[in-house]
């Protein structure tokens, strides 16, 4: 079915509906029954009835078109109405799936990997359901509360060519609509887009580009069909035409019709059924035939195809600094963000182990298929949390506690369980050669690079197993290494497994010189943690904050903090905001703007309490202390951990926020010459960002950081130190250059569609480090590698293999592979480059590629292969190609590679890997690239 009238001029009227996974109601309530679903007479309905109405219109073959984003609801609908899904499938492109993700994901605080998997999981299901012809390669993100300036990096890598945006600073949807604070008289992002071009090329720092549309009057300008007066809907279209008359490419205009849970048809009091087609007809007859802007009903794809085919020159935004629409949600509901981060890391680690087992073991393919299906199930469980009202924490308490928090915790449980299964499979399959009085153990590095940091491994005994009691050393590939007993009864030791690989070590009863537990000194008013690299003093008088932090740079000793400054200092900030916004962000576009309060409560006094050494070397030091705020009585637990040879001070905070407050940690970092930073360099979900947003309100403007945040003296250079974190995305510099991070937040104020409180106790973990120096100058070197090394620990298990090990026949040490950056054929070892496994699947496995054509899973020989999708990632690198060494390729009887998108769509044909070759070259002009490797696996069946 196609449009009766091709869209070449005028305005494209796009029927859609915005169906949140959950928000003020749960998923099932939105789907079947909620008090806001007023039925077909009022334009707003349940998702089930919306799909029923759309299916009925498609069945009538009247030229109806519909654009939808959320595949999760289609999955639910397919369970109830398979015939209805068949109707949508028959509609082809007239039923436009905008992106095909399970949800419409947040793109600022959502974990970058899950952003991709949300689409991968949704599109895999859509194709199996026969909806492949409806998929449009676009990211429809109109309800996101701000945007990652580097978003084109991942969209380009995913093969998505367009994006639809609605909420940017200054847009008329309750955002801070005032002009930026600086420069005086400056215009907002929304005003700039209205003036310079509503459709534009959005460019990222790695050169990636996509075509994007900014919708200037919300994502549902005509919100709901008016069953009593369709002409009023048509008048709204005409008003839009008159108000937004400029900024359109070649005059091609776009208006989305249908907002939250809008049904595509309504029934009048006389029983007549009307749809958005009638609005287009009414508009044309009353307005479009006379104002020179005719209306055509179409899809989002219809519009963008027409724009791109028109030859219009689109302005370029590089980058689009629209990350500060709202920012309070960066810190709201922190457990949702931490759980998502932990689950994503565990699933990615499990995929590395799966790849190792596929490429190196003799386990039967059927058992590995089952393991991969379990991993895929983990991504399915986790995908809903990517939603822009889920991981953001912007739902009321009943939805948070009744759906989001349980589902979030289930995601962590499933992810960690599958990681444990993978490690158990690995441990059972290694053929170890232990000597008498030795216990073999496997240590796995699930990161796709060789670690410089984060080499401390811990083996914990199974319940009731006392074999570790006699362990006094560890024998590894380089001989004996010392051990330490952890506070939890495990054995700590240093290990060096290869990139995306493992090594076998042997826990020995043979002693080495030196103690395995140092006697801990008594705790006084100060305590010291130090190693070869840093010296840290903690002070009870400063609420067990860091009163001194010195480090060596080119042989000298420098202080990380300003004179008399205290690091990791707890502060209360009075916060009159809500779960969306910090208090200093204005609620709406009042003139002049009305600002609330986000300021330090200077009367709050934090007093150091009881403290204890949990561990005192020689490999790791752990110190735990109690801190209480005197006036409120709120108590917190601080824990510090320092590993021998590392420059990273690990910190853990446990506690709850008082109502109407944000709990902030402060770090007054300065350069080695005492200069305070002026800007930040930080990780985004997929890349890096060095440009801060222009403030739209007085007081601090927080940015959503991923993995790391580095205070710098200049834009993109001269870092003074760094914070590496496990999913705490709200960081900023105050007016004195002090780094602030919001770790807890409890703001029950209303003012938005949802309000909520959070008096729960939470655990937050973050890491402090001094800068790295090269030739006497502090440099940004490999911050992502550093962050992942300290937030993704080594996995270690006792080896339990018996007869199973003989069948699996895993070597004592193995690596899936490693990557090096190449610049004009010269390796650059220090680059921030790595490999990541996207999926290891056999054809026919859940979520796997379909058999048949070579582009979707077969080989040119016709054999049925195992398929490995490998992604390479680089940040801050000018390298034009990456060399990936995969040892298993040199042993494969036949193997083929194929460039694919991050959503696994083929970009090139399969190319045979020459026999005996174990390296492949990835041309990598952008930050993310993906490669599918197909090889015929014969061992183990």
C-alpha positions in Angstrom: 0.0 0.0 0.0 1.4 3.4 -0.9 0.3 7.0 -0.6 -2.2 8.0 -3.2 -0.4 11.3 -3.6 3.4 11.4 -3.6 4.8 13.9 -1.2 6.8 16.5 -3.1 5.4 19.7 -1.7 3.4 21.2 1.2 3.2 19.5 4.6 3.4 15.9 5.5 0.8 15.0 8.1 2.2 12.0 10.0 -0.2 9.9 12.1 1.6 8.4 15.1 1.2 7.7 18.8 3.7 7.9 21.6 3.4 4.8 23.8 5.8 4.8 26.8 6.9 1.5 28.1 5.8 2.8 31.5 5.5 6.2 33.0 2.7 7.2 35.4 1.3 3.7 34.8 2.9 0.3 34.4 3.3 -1.4 31.1 0.3 -3.7 31.5 -1.9 -0.8 32.7 -1.0 1.2 29.6 -1.6 -1.9 27.5 -5.0 -2.9 28.8 -6.6 -0.6 31.3 -5.9 2.8 32.9 -7.9 5.8 34.0 -6.4 8.0 31.3 -7.6 5.7 28.5 -10.8 7.5 27.6 -11.8 5.3 24.7 -12.5 5.9 21.0 -14.7 8.9 21.6 -12.0 10.9 23.3 -8.8 10.2 21.2 -6.8 8.5 24.0 -6.9 4.8 24.6 -5.1 1.7 25.7 -2.4 0.3 23.5 -4.4 -2.8 22.8 -7.3 -0.7 21.5 -4.9 1.7 19.6 -3.5 -1.3 17.7 -7.0 -2.7 17.1 -8.0 0.6 15.6 -4.9 0.8 13.4 -5.4 -2.7 12.2 -9.0 -2.0 11.2 -7.9 1.0 9.2 -5.2 -1.0 7.4 -7.7 -3.7 6.6 -10.0 -1.3 4.9 -7.2 -0.3 2.5 -8.1 3.4 2.5 -4.5 4.7 2.3 -4.0 4.9 6.0 -0.4 5.2 7.3 0.9 4.9 10.8 4.3 5.4 12.5 5.1 3.6 15.7 8.3 3.2 17.8 7.9 0.8 20.6 8.2 -2.9 19.5 7.8 -4.1 23.1 4.0 -3.4 22.9 3.8 -5.1 19.5 5.3 -8.2 21.2 2.6 -8.1 23.8 -0.1 -7.5 21.2 1.2 -10.5 19.1 0.5 -12.8 22.1 -3.1 -11.7 22.1 -3.8 -11.1 18.5 -1.5 -12.9 16.0 -3.9 -12.0 13.2 -3.5 -8.3 14.0 0.3 -8.6 13.6 -0.3 -10.2 10.2 -2.4 -7.2 9.2 0.5 -4.8 10.2 3.0 -7.0 8.3 0.8 -6.8 5.2 0.8 -3.0 5.4 4.6 -3.0 4.6 6.1 0.5 4.7 2.7 2.1 5.4 3.2 0.8 8.9 6.5 2.5 9.8 8.5 1.1 12.7 10.7 4.0 13.5 13.9 2.3 14.5 12.4 -0.9 15.8 13.6 -0.8 19.4 11.8 -2.4 22.3 11.3 1.1 23.7 12.0 4.6 22.7 15.3 4.8 24.6 16.9 7.6 26.6 20.2 8.5 25.0 22.0 10.5 27.8 22.0 8.3 30.9 21.3 4.9 29.4 24.3 2.7 29.1 25.7 2.9 25.6 25.7 -0.8 24.9 22.1 -1.2 26.0 21.1 1.6 23.7 22.3 -0.6 20.8 20.8 -3.8 22.3 17.4 -2.2 22.7 17.2 -1.9 18.9 18.9 -5.2 18.2 16.5 -7.2 20.4 13.5 -5.3 19.0 14.4 -5.6 15.4 15.3 -9.3 15.7 11.8 -9.9 17.0 10.2 -7.7 14.3 11.9 -9.6 11.6 10.8 -12.9 13.0 7.2 -11.6 13.2 7.2 -10.7 9.5 7.5 -6.9 10.2 10.9 -6.5 8.5 9.3 -4.6 5.7 8.1 -2.0 8.2 11.5 -1.3 9.8 12.8 2.2 9.1 16.5 2.9 9.9 15.8 5.8 12.1 16.0 6.8 15.8 12.8 8.4 16.9 13.7 10.1 20.2 11.2 13.0 20.6 10.6 12.6 24.3 14.2 12.3 25.5 15.0 15.0 28.0 18.1 16.2 26.2 20.5 14.6 23.8 24.1 13.3 23.7 26.1 15.7 21.5 27.9 12.6 20.1 24.8 10.6 19.4 25.6 10.3 15.6 28.6 8.1 16.5 26.4 5.2 17.5 23.5 5.9 15.1 25.9 5.9 12.2 27.5 2.7 13.5 24.0 1.1 13.8 23.2 2.0 10.2 20.4 4.4 11.3 20.4 7.3 8.9 17.9 9.8 10.4 16.7 10.9 13.8 13.6 12.8 15.1 14.0 15.2 18.0 11.6 17.3 19.9 13.0 18.3 23.4 16.0 20.6 23.1 16.8 23.6 25.4 14.3 26.3 24.6 11.6 24.1 23.1 8.0 24.8 24.2 7.5 21.7 26.3 8.3 22.8 29.8 12.0 23.1 29.2 14.1 26.1 30.3 12.8 28.3 27.5 14.8 31.3 28.5 17.7 32.5 26.5 21.1 31.1 27.7 22.7 32.9 30.7 25.7 33.7 28.5 26.3 35.3 26.2 23.8 38.1 26.9 21.0 38.0 24.5 22.0 34.6 23.2 19.4 32.4 21.6 18.4 28.9 22.8 19.2 25.7 20.9 15.5 25.6 19.8 15.6 29.2 18.5 18.8 28.5 16.6 17.3 25.4 14.9 14.2 27.4 14.1 16.3 30.0 12.5 19.0 28.0 10.8 17.1 24.9 9.7 14.7 22.4 11.2 16.2 19.6 9.2 20.0 19.4 9.5 23.1 17.3 9.4 24.2 16.4 12.9 27.9 15.7 13.0 29.9 14.1 15.8 33.5 14.3 16.8 34.5 11.2 14.9 33.1 12.4 11.6 29.8 10.5 11.8 26.8 12.3 10.5 23.0 11.7 10.4 20.1 13.7 9.1 17.9 15.0 11.9 14.6 16.8 12.3 13.8 19.1 15.2 10.0 19.2 15.7 9.4 22.8 16.8 6.0 22.3 18.4 6.2 19.0 20.3 6.1 15.5 18.9 2.3 15.5 18.6 1.3 19.0 17.5 -2.3 17.8 16.9 -2.5 15.7 20.1 -5.8 13.9 19.8 -8.6 13.5 17.3 -11.6 15.6 18.2 -14.6 13.3 17.6 -17.0 16.2 17.9 -15.1 18.6 15.6 -12.5 17.3 13.2 -12.3 20.7 11.6 -10.7 22.0 14.8 -7.8 19.5 14.2 -7.5 20.8 10.7 -7.3 24.4 12.1 -4.4 23.3 14.3 -2.5 22.1 11.3 -3.2 25.4 9.6 -2.0 27.3 12.7 1.2 25.3 12.6 1.7 26.1 8.9 1.4 29.8 9.6 3.5 29.9 12.8 6.4 27.7 11.5 6.7 28.9 7.9 10.5 29.0 7.7 13.4 26.6 8.3 12.1 23.8 6.1 14.2 22.2 3.4 12.8 23.1 0.0 9.6 24.1 1.7 8.9 20.5 2.8 7.1 20.6 6.1 6.4 18.0 8.8 3.7 17.8 11.5 3.4 14.9 13.8 -0.3 14.2 14.8 -1.0 11.9 17.7 0.7 12.3 21.1 0.8 10.1 24.2 -1.4 7.1 23.7 -3.4 8.7 20.9 -5.7 6.4 19.0 -5.7 6.8 15.2 -9.5 6.8 14.9 -12.5 8.0 16.9 -16.2 7.4 16.8 -18.6 10.4 16.7 -21.8 10.6 18.7 -23.6 9.5 15.5 -21.5 6.4 15.1 -19.3 7.7 12.3 -15.6 6.6 12.4 -13.1 9.3 11.7 -9.3 9.0 11.4 -6.3 11.2 10.7 -7.0 10.8 7.0 -10.1 12.9 7.7 -8.0 15.6 9.3 -5.8 15.8 6.2 -8.9 15.9 4.0 -10.5 18.6 6.2 -7.3 20.6 6.2 -6.9 20.6 2.5 -10.5 21.5 1.8 -10.5 24.3 4.4 -6.9 25.6 4.3 -4.5 23.7 2.1 -6.2 24.4 -1.1 -5.9 28.1 -0.5 -2.8 28.8 1.6 -0.5 27.1 -0.9 0.7 24.4 1.5 -1.3 21.2 0.6 -1.3 18.3 3.1 -0.4 14.7 2.4 -0.8 11.9 4.9 2.4 9.8 5.2 4.9 8.2 7.5 8.1 9.5 9.1 10.0 7.6 6.4 7.9 9.3 3.7 9.0 12.7 4.9 12.7 12.0 5.3 12.9 10.2 2.0 11.3 13.2 0.3 13.7 15.6 2.0 16.8 13.6 1.1 15.6 13.1 -2.5 14.9 16.8 -2.9 18.5 17.8 -3.1 18.1 20.4 -0.3 21.3 21.6 1.3 21.0 20.9 5.0 22.9 23.0 7.6 25.4 21.3 9.8 25.4 21.2 13.6 28.7 19.9 15.0 28.0 19.1 17.7 24.5 19.7 18.8 25.0 20.7 22.5 21.4 19.9 23.6 22.3 17.8 26.6 20.9 20.3 29.2 17.2 20.2 28.5 16.6 18.9 32.0 19.5 17.5 34.2 18.1 16.6 37.6 17.1 13.1 36.3 20.8 12.4 35.8 20.9 11.7 39.6 17.3 10.6 40.4 16.7 6.9 41.3 20.4 6.0 41.3 19.8 2.3 41.8 18.2 2.1 38.3 21.4 3.5 36.8 23.8 1.4 38.8 21.8 -1.8 38.2 21.7 -1.2 34.5 25.5 -0.5 34.4 26.2 -3.7 36.4 23.9 -5.9 34.3 25.3 -4.5 31.0 28.9 -5.2 32.1 28.0 -8.7 33.3 26.3 -9.6 30.0 29.2 -8.2 27.9 31.6 -10.2 30.0 29.5 -13.3 29.5 29.6 -12.8 25.7 33.4 -12.6 25.8 33.4 -16.0 27.6 31.0 -17.4 25.2 33.2 -16.4 22.3 36.2 -18.0 24.0 34.3 -21.2 24.5 33.1 -21.2 20.8 36.6 -20.6 19.5 38.7 -22.7 21.8 36.7 -25.5 23.4 35.3 -28.8 22.5 32.0 -28.3 24.1 29.1 -29.4 21.9 27.5 -26.7 19.9 24.0 -27.4 21.3 25.3 -26.7 24.9 26.9 -23.4 23.7 23.7 -22.5 21.8 21.7 -22.9 25.0 24.3 -20.7 26.9 24.0 -18.0 24.2 20.2 -18.1 24.3 20.5 -17.4 28.1 22.7 -14.4 27.4 20.2 -13.2 24.8 17.4 -13.5 27.3 19.4 -11.3 29.6 19.4 -8.5 27.0 15.6 -9.0 26.6 15.0 -8.6 30.3 17.2 -5.5 30.4 16.0 -3.8 27.3 12.9 -2.1 28.8 15.2 -0.3 31.3 16.6 1.8 28.4 13.3 3.6 28.2 13.4 7.4 28.6 11.1 7.2 31.7 12.8 4.1 33.2 16.5 4.5 33.6 16.0 8.2 34.0 14.0 7.6 37.2 11.1 9.8 36.1 8.2 7.7 37.2 6.1 8.0 40.3 6.7 5.8 43.3 4.1 3.2 42.5 5.6 2.5 39.1 9.2 2.7 40.4 8.6 0.2 43.2 6.0 -1.9 41.5 7.6 -2.4 38.1 10.9 -0.6 37.4 12.9 -1.5 40.5 11.9 -5.2 40.5 12.6 -5.5 36.7 15.9 -3.7 37.2 17.0 -6.1 39.9 15.9 -9.0 37.9 18.1 -7.8 35.1 21.1 -7.8 37.4 20.2 -11.2 38.7 19.9 -12.7 35.3 23.1 -11.1 34.0 25.2 -12.1 37.0 23.8 -15.6 36.9 24.7 -16.1 33.2 28.2 -14.7 33.9 28.6 -17.2 36.7 27.5 -20.0 34.3 30.1 -18.9 31.7 32.9 -18.9 34.3 31.8 -22.2 35.6 31.8 -23.7 32.1 35.3 -22.2 31.5 36.6 -23.5 34.8 35.2 -27.0 34.2 36.7 -27.2 30.7 40.4 -26.3 31.4 42.9 -29.1 31.3 45.0 -28.0 34.3 48.4 -29.5 35.3 48.5 -28.9 39.0 51.4 -30.1 41.1 50.9 -31.7 44.5 49.4 -29.3 47.1 48.1 -26.9 44.4 44.6 -25.8 43.5 44.1 -24.6 39.9 42.1 -21.5 39.2 41.2 -19.6 36.1 41.4 -15.8 35.9 39.5 -14.2 33.0 39.9 -10.7 31.6 36.6 -9.9 29.9 37.8 -6.6 28.5 39.0 -6.5 24.9 42.4 -5.1 25.7 45.4 -5.9 27.8 45.1 -4.5 31.2 47.7 -2.1 32.7 45.4 -1.6 35.7 42.8 -3.6 37.5 45.0 -6.8 37.8 44.0 -7.8 41.3 42.1 -11.0 41.2 40.2 -12.7 44.0 39.2 -16.4 44.4 36.5 -17.0 46.9 35.9 -20.4 48.4 32.6 -22.2 47.9 30.5 -22.4 51.0 31.9 -24.9 53.5 35.1 -25.4 51.4 38.2 -24.8 53.6 40.9 -25.7 51.0 41.9 -22.1 50.6 42.9 -21.9 54.3 46.3 -23.4 53.6 47.1 -21.3 50.5 50.2 -19.1 50.9 51.2 -18.2 47.3 50.1 -18.4 43.7 52.1 -19.9 40.9 51.5 -18.2 37.5 53.2 -18.0 34.2 55.9 -15.8 35.6 56.6 -17.9 38.7 55.4 -17.4 42.3 53.5 -14.3 43.3 52.4 -13.3 46.9 48.8 -13.5 48.1 46.6 -11.7 50.6 43.6 -12.9 52.5 40.7 -10.7 51.9 38.2 -9.6 54.6 35.7 -11.9 53.0 37.9 -15.0 53.2 39.1 -15.0 49.6 42.6 -15.1 48.2 43.9 -12.0 46.5 46.7 -12.0 44.0 48.0 -10.2 40.9 47.3 -11.7 37.5 47.9 -10.8 33.9 45.4 -12.7 31.7 45.5 -11.6 28.0 43.1 -9.4 26.2 39.6 -11.0 26.1 41.2 -14.1 27.5 42.2 -16.1 30.5 45.1 -17.7 32.3 45.4 -20.6 34.6 47.1 -20.1 38.0 47.8 -22.5 40.8 47.1 -21.7 44.4 49.9 -23.2 46.4 50.7 -24.1 50.0 54.3 -23.1 49.5 55.1 -19.8 51.3 56.9 -16.8 49.8 58.8 -14.1 51.7 56.5 -11.6 53.3 53.2 -11.8 55.2 49.9 -12.6 53.5 48.1 -10.3 56.1 49.7 -7.2 57.6 48.7 -6.3 61.1 46.4 -3.3 60.9 47.4 -0.3 63.1 44.9 1.3 65.4 42.7 4.0 64.0 43.4 7.5 65.2 42.3 10.9 64.0 43.9 10.3 60.7 44.8 7.3 58.6 47.1 6.8 55.7 46.7 4.7 52.5 49.8 4.7 50.3 51.6 2.6 47.7 54.4 3.2 45.3 52.3 5.8 43.3 50.1 7.8 45.6 49.9 8.9 49.3 46.4 9.5 50.8 45.5 10.9 54.2 42.0 10.6 55.6 40.9 12.9 58.4 38.2 12.2 61.0 37.9 16.0 61.6 37.0 16.4 58.0 34.3 13.8 58.1 36.7 11.1 56.9 37.3 13.1 53.8 40.7 13.1 52.0 42.7 15.8 53.7 45.8 15.0 51.6 46.4 13.3 48.2 49.9 13.5 46.8 51.3 11.7 43.7 54.5 11.5 41.8 54.8 13.1 38.3 58.1 12.7 36.5 59.9 12.0 39.8 58.3 14.8 41.7 55.5 15.0 44.3 52.4 17.0 43.7 49.2 17.6 45.6 46.0 16.7 43.9 43.9 19.2 45.9 44.0 22.9 46.5 45.6 24.1 49.7 43.4 23.1 52.7 41.0 21.5 50.3 39.3 18.2 51.3 38.4 15.6 48.7 35.4 13.3 48.8 33.8 15.9 51.1 30.1 15.2 51.7 27.7 18.1 51.2 24.0 18.6 51.4 22.4 20.8 48.7 19.0 22.2 49.3 17.1 21.1 46.1 13.6 22.4 45.4 13.5 20.5 42.1 11.7 17.3 41.1 12.7 14.0 39.7 13.3 15.7 36.3 15.0 18.9 37.3 17.4 20.3 39.8 16.0 23.2 41.8 17.8 25.9 39.9 16.3 24.8 36.6 13.2 26.9 35.7 10.0 25.0 35.5 8.7 26.6 32.3 9.3 29.4 29.8 8.2 32.3 32.0 9.4 35.8 31.2 11.4 36.5 33.2 12.3 32.9 34.2 11.5 31.7 37.6 14.3 29.8 39.3 14.1 27.5 42.3 16.9 26.5 44.7 19.9 24.3 44.3 22.6 25.5 46.7 24.9 24.2 49.4 23.4 23.9 52.8 26.3 25.5 54.6 24.8 24.7 58.1 25.2 20.9 57.4 28.0 19.5 59.5 29.5 16.1 58.8 31.2 14.4 61.7 33.6 11.5 61.5 32.6 8.5 63.6 33.8 5.0 64.2 36.2 3.5 61.7 38.0 0.2 61.1 40.6 -1.3 58.8 38.9 -4.1 56.8 42.2 -5.0 55.1 45.7 -3.8 55.5 47.8 -5.0 52.6 50.2 -6.0 51.3 48.1 -6.1 48.1 45.0 -4.2 49.0 44.1 -1.7 51.8 40.4 -1.2 52.7 39.3 1.3 55.3 35.6 1.9 56.4 34.2 4.7 58.4 31.0 6.1 59.7 30.0 9.7 59.0 27.0 11.5 60.4 25.4 14.9 59.6 24.8 16.5 63.0 21.6 18.4 62.4 19.6 15.7 60.5 21.2 12.7 62.0 21.6 11.1 58.6 24.5 8.6 58.7 26.7 7.5 55.9 29.3 4.8 55.5 32.5 5.6 53.5 34.9 3.0 52.3 38.3 3.6 50.7 40.3 0.9 48.9 43.8 1.1 47.5 45.6 -1.6 45.5 49.4 -2.0 45.4 50.9 -0.3 42.3 47.8 1.5 41.2 47.1 5.3 41.0 43.4 4.7 41.7 41.7 5.3 45.0 38.5 3.5 45.1 35.6 4.9 47.1 32.2 3.6 48.2 29.4 5.6 49.8 26.4 4.0 51.4 23.5 6.0 52.7 20.2 7.8 52.0 19.3 11.4 51.1 17.1 13.6 53.3 13.9 14.8 51.7 14.3 17.9 49.5 18.1 17.4 49.3 20.8 16.2 47.0 23.9 14.6 48.5 27.0 15.8 46.7 30.7 14.8 46.9 33.2 17.5 46.2 36.8 17.2 44.9 38.8 20.5 44.8 41.4 19.2 42.3 44.1 21.5 40.9 47.0 21.1 38.6 50.5 20.4 39.9 51.1 24.1 39.8 48.0 24.8 41.9 45.6 26.0 39.1 41.9 25.1 39.3 40.2 23.5 36.2 37.9 25.4 34.0 36.2 22.7 32.0 35.5 19.0 31.7 36.4 16.2 29.3 34.1 13.2 29.9 32.8 10.0 28.4 29.4 10.0 26.7 27.5 6.7 26.1 29.5 6.0 23.0 32.3 8.6 22.6 33.9 11.6 24.4 32.9 15.2 24.8 35.0 18.2 25.6 32.5 21.0 25.1 30.2 22.0 28.0 26.7 23.2 27.3 25.8 26.9 27.5 24.1 27.4 30.9 20.4 28.1 30.7 20.1 28.8 34.5 22.1 30.3 37.3 24.2 27.9 39.4 25.7 24.6 38.3 24.8 22.9 35.1 25.5 19.1 35.4 26.6 16.9 32.5 25.8 13.3 32.0 29.1 11.5 32.2 29.8 7.9 31.3 32.7 5.9 32.8 34.9 9.0 33.4 35.0 12.7 34.0 38.3 14.6 33.8 38.6 18.3 35.1 40.9 20.1 32.6 42.6 23.5 32.4 41.8 23.8 28.8 39.2 22.3 26.5 40.2 18.7 25.8 43.7 19.0 27.3 45.7 19.4 30.5 43.7 17.3 32.9 44.2 17.8 36.7 42.9 14.4 37.7 39.9 12.2 37.1 36.9 10.4 38.4 36.0 6.9 37.0 32.6 5.6 38.0 30.0 2.8 37.9 27.1 4.8 36.6 26.9 8.1 38.5 26.3 10.5 35.6 25.8 13.9 37.3 29.0 15.9 37.5 30.0 19.5 37.1 32.5 22.2 38.1 31.2 24.9 40.5 32.2 28.6 40.2 35.5 27.9 42.1 36.5 25.0 39.8 35.6 22.3 42.4 34.3 19.1 40.9 30.9 18.2 42.2 29.1 14.8 41.8 25.5 14.1 42.9 25.5 10.7 44.4 22.1 10.7 46.2 18.9 12.6 45.6 15.4 12.8 47.2 13.2 15.4 45.7 9.5 14.7 46.1 8.3 18.0 44.6 5.7 17.8 41.9 5.4 20.0 38.9 5.7 17.4 36.2 3.5 14.6 34.9 5.2 12.4 37.6 6.7 13.0 41.0 8.5 10.7 43.3 10.6 10.4 46.5 13.6 8.3 47.2 14.5 7.8 50.9 16.1 4.5 50.3 19.7 3.7 51.1 21.9 3.3 48.1 25.5 2.2 47.4 27.6 4.4 45.1 31.1 3.6 43.9 33.6 5.9 42.2 37.3 6.1 41.8 39.7 9.0 42.1 43.1 9.3 40.2 45.8 11.9 39.5 46.6 12.8 35.9 49.1 10.9 33.7 52.1 12.8 32.6 54.2 12.7 29.4 57.3 14.9 29.2 56.2 16.8 32.2 52.7 17.7 30.8 49.5 16.2 32.0 47.8 14.3 29.2 44.4 12.7 28.4 45.7 9.3 27.3 43.4 6.3 27.7 40.5 7.3 30.1 38.0 4.7 28.8 40.5 1.8 29.3 41.4 3.2 32.7 37.7 3.4 33.7 36.8 -0.1 32.5 39.8 -1.6 34.1 38.8 -0.4 37.6 35.0 -0.9 37.2 35.1 -4.3 35.5 37.2 -6.6 37.8 38.9 -9.8 36.8 36.7 -12.9 37.1 38.4 -15.8 39.0 37.1 -19.3 39.8 38.6 -22.5 41.1 39.0 -25.0 38.3 36.8 -28.0 38.9 37.3 -29.9 35.7 37.5 -33.7 35.6 36.2 -35.8 32.7 34.4 -32.7 31.5 37.7 -31.0 31.1 39.0 -33.8 28.9 36.0 -33.3 26.6 36.2 -29.5 26.5 40.0 -29.6 26.2 40.6 -25.9 26.9 44.2 -24.9 27.1 45.7 -23.4 30.3 45.8 -19.9 28.7 43.9 -18.5 25.7 42.7 -15.3 24.2 39.9 -14.5 21.8 42.0 -11.6 20.4 43.3 -8.2 20.7 43.3 -5.0 18.6 46.0 -2.5 17.7 45.6 0.9 16.2 47.5 1.7 13.0 48.3 5.1 11.7 50.0 5.1 8.3 51.0 1.4 9.0 52.6 2.4 12.3 51.1 0.7 15.5 50.1 3.0 18.2 49.9 0.9 21.4 48.7 3.7 23.7 45.5 4.4 21.9 42.1 4.0 23.5 41.1 1.0 21.3 39.4 -2.2 22.2 37.3 -5.1 20.8 33.8 -6.0 22.1 31.8 -9.1 21.3 28.3 -8.2 20.2 27.0 -11.7 19.8 28.1 -15.3 19.3 25.3 -17.2 17.8 24.6 -20.2 15.7 22.0 -19.9 12.9 18.6 -20.7 14.3 19.5 -19.8 17.9 17.2 -17.2 19.6 18.0 -13.8 18.2 20.5 -15.3 15.8 20.9 -14.7 12.1 18.6 -16.6 9.8 20.0 -19.3 7.6 20.1 -19.1 3.9 21.6 -16.1 2.1 25.2 -15.2 2.9 24.2 -11.8 4.0 22.2 -13.1 6.9 24.2 -16.0 8.2 25.4 -18.6 5.8 28.9 -18.9 4.1 29.7 -18.8 0.5 30.4 -22.5 0.6 26.9 -23.2 1.9 28.1 -24.6 5.2 26.3 -23.6 8.3 28.7 -21.6 10.4 29.1 -20.3 13.9 28.7 -16.5 13.7 30.7 -14.1 15.7 29.9 -10.4 15.6 32.8 -8.3 16.9 32.9 -4.6 17.4 35.9 -2.4 17.5 35.9 0.9 19.4 38.3 3.7 19.5 38.2 7.1 21.3 40.5 10.0 20.8 42.4 8.2 18.0 43.4 9.4 14.6 44.1 5.9 13.4 42.5 5.0 10.1 42.6 1.3 10.5 42.6 -1.3 13.3 44.4 -4.6 13.1 42.5 -7.4 15.0 44.4 -10.5 15.9 42.2 -13.5 16.5 44.2 -16.7 17.2 41.4 -19.0 16.4 41.2 -17.8 12.8 44.6 -19.3 12.1 43.3 -22.7 13.1 39.9 -22.6 11.3 39.5 -24.8 8.2 37.5 -22.0 6.6 36.5 -18.6 7.8 34.9 -15.5 6.2 34.5 -11.9 7.4 31.9 -9.3 6.5 31.6 -5.7 7.6 28.2 -5.1 9.2 26.5 -2.4 11.2 26.2 -2.6 14.9 22.7 -3.9 14.3 24.2 -6.6 12.1 23.0 -5.5 8.7 25.6 -6.4 6.1 27.7 -3.6 4.6 29.9 -5.7 2.3 29.9 -9.3 1.0 31.6 -12.1 2.8 35.3 -12.3 2.1 37.3 -15.5 2.7 40.1 -15.3 5.3 43.3 -16.8 3.8 44.2 -20.1 5.3 46.6 -19.8 8.3 45.9 -16.1 8.7 44.9 -15.0 12.2 44.6 -11.2 11.6 42.0 -9.1 9.9 42.1 -5.4 9.2 39.2 -3.1 10.0 39.0 0.1 8.1 37.9 2.4 10.9 37.2 6.1 9.9 34.7 6.3 12.7 34.8 5.4 16.4 32.7 2.2 16.1 32.9 -0.5 13.5 31.5 -4.1 13.4 32.7 -7.2 11.8 30.9 -10.5 11.4 33.1 -13.6 11.3 31.6 -16.9 10.1 33.6 -20.1 10.5 32.7 -23.7 10.3 33.1 -25.2 13.8 33.7 -29.0 13.7 35.1 -29.8 17.1 32.7 -31.1 19.8 30.0 -31.7 17.3 
